[in-house]
């Protein structure tokens, strides 16, 4: 797995790296959710 430019071995061993990845995932999720809401409003 090379999600977020890091292999699973590094992800599983390094807590700081894992927290960084999860923070970025949450940010990506929130941005996607916002974009979907904007598009949904424009379509309705």
C-alpha positions as CSV (number, residue, x, y, z in Angstrom):
1,X,0.0,0.0,0.0
2,X,1.4,3.4,-0.9
3,X,-1.4,5.6,0.2
4,X,-0.2,9.1,1.0
5,X,3.3,8.3,-0.3
6,X,4.1,6.0,2.6
7,X,4.3,2.2,2.8
8,X,2.3,0.2,5.3
9,X,5.5,-0.7,7.3
10,X,6.3,2.9,8.0
11,X,2.6,3.7,8.6
12,X,2.3,0.9,11.2
13,X,5.5,1.6,13.0
14,X,5.6,5.4,13.2
15,X,2.9,7.0,15.3
16,X,3.7,10.6,14.2
17,X,3.5,9.6,10.5
18,X,0.2,7.7,11.1
19,X,-1.3,10.8,12.8
20,X,-0.1,13.0,9.9
21,X,-1.8,10.6,7.3
22,X,-5.0,10.5,9.3
23,X,-5.1,14.3,9.6
24,X,-4.7,14.6,5.8
25,X,-7.4,12.0,5.2
26,X,-9.8,13.9,7.4
27,X,-8.9,17.2,5.6
28,X,-9.5,15.5,2.2
29,X,-12.8,14.1,3.5
30,X,-14.0,17.5,4.7
31,X,-13.0,19.1,1.4
32,X,-14.9,16.5,-0.6
33,X,-17.9,16.8,1.6
34,X,-17.9,20.6,1.1
35,X,-17.5,20.3,-2.6
36,X,-20.4,17.8,-2.8
37,X,-22.6,20.2,-0.8
38,X,-21.8,23.1,-3.2
39,X,-22.4,21.0,-6.3
40,X,-25.6,19.6,-4.8
41,X,-26.9,23.1,-4.1
42,X,-26.1,24.2,-7.7
43,X,-28.0,21.2,-9.1
44,X,-31.1,21.8,-7.1
